[in-house]
């Protein structure tokens, strides 16, 4: 039965896989490119390489999708390359599934147009590999084939991709750039560190003022005109002098990756590397970010909240665009903090190890003492860290 419709089945497989690859390449373009680039940075790509690696991958996806619809070197080159790319994706997804369970988040295969969990994407790729195995086994290559046709498709795919999705300059976050590369919290902490799973390590509580007793000679005599002042004559007497213990100033100052941000909304200016600061990376249209901001506001009713927001506005960073979004964001969160809006080329590197916004960082003199993403943040952990750092 299948043998009878072998040619039709082959074409159906080719069309399905081709559409999948072409749609995947298109879906990663536009604003979704920044999320894809963040995923590449998370697997170890340098931020200076990320813009080019992302576009090369997208161009290759586009090439394979188009090349599956033509006949030249289909069995010798195109199908094997498609299989190898899917295997590479499966290995990456397998690692994510092993580390996180694979049920949460968007794998990024189809950008934001069709969000898929890592597990769903892994299953989809396995089914696609089975379809390509059938195609490879059943397809018979023609004798007269021309290499220049797939080569031309590859060249055209690369040119179209790089012209349509211009590379972003992230080099200010690379070694030798304008800003230091964001690193893991444990690398920034010179002294005691905070385990963000339990939130804090204890810091010695300041002791009550001690007294030092100095021995002198004599008996107290009241001096005229100086009420309450004693002078000593004759027999031994003791004088009590209070000694105040030194105030703990926190870790030694460092320059953080957030040091360049001084000016925030409503004319607020501050040095984020001075004292204790809560720095948040929020997408103004992100529900998780709004929920995190709301929790911070609830905590702020019982203690000081030195929070400053570095935000990304997906429609653009023009004030006429992001100010209405910010108004909706803070109204939904039920609280408002000083904020600034940056472009995606700055925002996504600042997410650090967080796979997506929000990211909440507690700085003490420029040192990261706590760092949470959407899954690990809680207001209880934040309260413990701030309390230990001396915030009341």
N, C-alpha and C positions, 0 to 999 in steps of 0.2 A: 504493500500500500504506500509506504513512505518512498519506496524506490520509484514509484510511478510519478510522484510529485516532487522528486528530488530537486529539480531545477527551480520550481516555485518556492520550495522551502529555503533553498540557498539564497534566493533573492529577498525573501522576507527577513531572514537573519541579517543579511548585509544591510538592508534598509533600517532595521531596528537598531543595530549597533551603530550605524552611521549617524542616525538621528541622535542617539544617546551621546556620541562624542561631539557632534557639532553643537548640540544644545548645551552640553557641559562647558564647551569653550566659550559660547556666547554668555552663559549665565555667570561666568567668573569675571566678565568685563564690567565696566561701569564702576559703581561704588563697591560692588562685591569684590573687586580686585584687592582692596585693602584687607579684607578678612582672609582672603586666600594667601596674601603675602604674610600676614601674621601667622598663619598656620605653618608656612615654610620657615619662618624665623623660629618658631617653637621646636621644629625638628632639627635645628642646628645651623641653618643658613645664616651667613652674615648679612646684616641689614643693607650693606652696600651691594651685595650680590642678589638679594631678594627680588628687586624690581625686574632684573633681567631673567633670573631663573623662572619666575612666575610667568612671564610672557613667552618664554621658550616652551614651557609645558603647555600653555594654552595654544600656542601655534602648532605644537605637535599633535594635540588633540584635534584641532581643526583639520590638520593634514590627514590624519588617520580616518576621520569621519568622511572626508571627501574622497580619499583614495579607496575606501571600501566600495564606492559606487562605480569604480572603473575596473578594467580587466587586466591592466598591465602590472606584472609582478605581484599579483594579488596573493597567490599562495606562497611564493618564495620569500617575499619581504613584508607585505602589508599585514597579513594575518599574524605572522610571528611577532612583528613589532607591537601589534595591538594586544596580543596575549602577554607579552613581556610588560607592557605598561599596566595592564590590569593586575598582573601578579605583584608589581611594585606597589600599586594602590592597596592591594589586599594585605601585604606585609605591614604597611603603615597603619591600616585600619585594625589589623590584628593586634598591634602594639597598643593602640588606643583602647580597644576592647579589653585587653588584659589589664590595663592600668585603671580604667574607669568603669568598666562594665558595658560600655557601648550603647547605653540606652538614652543618654542625655546629650544635648548639644547637636550642632549641625556639622556634618562631615565636610561640607563645602564642595561636594562633587558637582552639584548644580547651583552653587552660590546660594542666594536667598530666594531664588525663584521657586525652588522646590526643596525645602529643607528636609534632610534625611539624617537619621541617627547613624553613628558609625556601624552599628550592627546591621541596620537595614541596607546600608551601602555595601557592606561586606557580602551579604546574601545576594544582592543585585549583581555584584561582580562575579561571584561564583556561578550564577546562572548564565551570565554573559560568556564566561570562559567555556562552559559546557556547550553553548551554542556555537562558539568559534571552533571548538574541537570537532563538532559535527561538520561545520563548513569546510574546515581544513581537510577532513577525511573524504568528503564527497566532491569537492570542487576539483575540476581538471583544468590545469593551466593550459592556455593556448600556446602554440609553438611560436608564433610571431608576436613577440611582446617588445615594447620599447621602454627603456629605462628613463628616457628624458621626460616622459609624461608624469610619472610620480615625482621626479626631481623638480619639475616645474610647479607642481601642486605644492610641494614642500616650500619652495622659495616664495611662492605667492602667499601661502599661509603665514609665513614669517613676516613678510612685508605688511600685509593687512593688519596683523596683530600689533606690530610695533607702531604703525601709523594710527591705528584706532585707539590703542591703549598706551598713551605715552608713559615711559618709565618715570617713576617718582624718585626724587632725590632724598634718600634717607641717610646720606653719608655724615650728617652732623651727629649721628648716633654711633658711628664707627670709630675705631681707634684712630686718633689723629684728627678727628673731626671737631666741630664746635663744642659738642657736649660729650661727656663720658658715656660709655655704653652702660645701659642699665644691667645690673647684675643681681644675683640672688641675695636675699637679705643677710644670710650668714656671712657673706663676703664683705659686707659693709660694717659689721658690728665688731669693734675692736675689743670690747669687754664682754660683760654678761649679755647673753642673747635671750630673746623671748621665743619660746616654742608656741607658735600660733595655734597648735592643736589644743593646748591647754591655756594659751594666751600669755602667761607671764612666768617669770622667775622672780623670786622675792628679792627685794632690796632692803638693806638694813633700815629700820625705823629710827628716825632721829631721837636721840636720848634727851631726857629732860636736862635743863641747865644744871651743871655741877657747881660746886663751890670749892674754892681754895681758901684755906685758913692760914693767914700769915700771923706769926707771933711777933709782938712788939713789946716794948717795956713801958710801964707807966700806968697811971689811972686816968680815967676820962675826966676832962674838965670842960665845962660849958664855956664857950667863947662868947663874950658879949657881942650882941648884934648879929650873931650867926646861929639862929635857932636850928636845933637838930644836928649841928656839926660838933664833932668830938675831937679833942686833942688828947694826947697821951702824955702822962707824967708819972714817974715813980714806978708802981708795981706792974708786973707783966699783964698784958691784955691781948685779946684776939680781935682782928679785923676781918670781916667776911667780904670777899670780892667775888661776884658772879662771873662764871666763865661760860660763854655760849658755844656749843659745838659748831664746827663749820657746816654750812649748808651744802648738801650734795648738788652739784651743778649738772649732773648727767654725763654722758660719754663725751669724749673729746670732739670738738667741732670737725665736721667734714663737709665737703661740697657735694651735694646730691645732684641727681639728674634733673631735679625740679628747681634748682637754684635760679634759673633764668626767669622764673615767673614771679613778678613783684606786684603787678597792678591787676586788680580784680574789679568786679562790677561795683557801681555806686561809689567809685573813687577810693575804694579800699586798697591800701598798699601794705605790704608786709614782707618780711624775709622768711621764707619757708624753712631755711636752714638754721633758724634761731629759735631755741626753745622747743616746745612740743607742738607739733602741727599734725592735723589729720588731712592728708591730701587724697582726693578721690578723683578717679577717672570715670566719667559718666558720659554715656550717649544720651542726648536730650530726648530721644524717642524710645529709650529702652525701658521696658516695664521692670526688669530686675534692678536697674539703676534707681528708678523711682522708689521701689520697695526698700532698697538699701538706704536711700536718703530719708525715707519716712522713719525707719528704725533709728537712724542717727538723731532725728528730730525728737523722737520719744525719749531717747537717752539724754538729750540736751535739756530736757525739762528738769532733770535732777542734778546735772553737773555742767560745768563749762564744756563747750564743744568747739575747739579751735579748728574748725573745718574750712577747707578751701577746695573748690572744685575746678578741675581742668576738664573741659567738656568738648565733645565733638558734635557738631550739627551736620547730620548727613546731607540735608539740602544745600548747605553752604555756610561759610563763616562770615557772611555779611550781616551786620546788626539788624537790618530790616527783615532778615530771614530767621535768625536764631532767637531774637528777643521774644517773639510770640511763642516759640517752642519752649523757651526757658520759663515763660509765665505759666504755661500749661504744666510743665514739669514740676515746678515748685508748688503750684496749686494742688496737684495730685499728691505730692509728697507731704504736703501740709507744713512745710518749713522751707526756709530759704537761707542759703549761705553765699558768701562771696564766690563768684565764678568768673572764669575766662574761657573763651572758645578758641580752639586751635584747629588747624587743618589735619586731615587724616595722616599726612606724612609725618606729623609730630605725635599725634594721639596714639596711633597703634604701637610704635616702639615704646611709648611710655606705659603700655599695659604690662610690660615685663613678662613674667611667667603666667599671668592670667590669660586664659585662652580667648576671652572676650570680656567686654565691660559688664559689670563694674569691677574696678580694682580699688581697694581701700588700703592706704599706706599710712602708718604712724611714724613720723620723723621725730627724732630727738637730737637737736643740734646737727641736723643733716644726716644722721644715722638712721637707717631703717630698723625699727625695733619690732614692727609687726607688719604683716603683708597678707591680705586676704583677697580672694576672688568671690564670685557669686556663690559658690558652693560652700566655702569655708567661713564666710563672714557671719557674725552674729553680734548683736549689741552687747551681749554679756561679755564676750571676749574683748570687745572694744573698751568696755567699762573697766575691766581688769587691767588692761594695758595702760589706759590713761590714769587710773588711780595709782598704779605703781610708779608711773612717771611723775607723779606729783600734781596732777590736775584735779581740781576739786569742783 
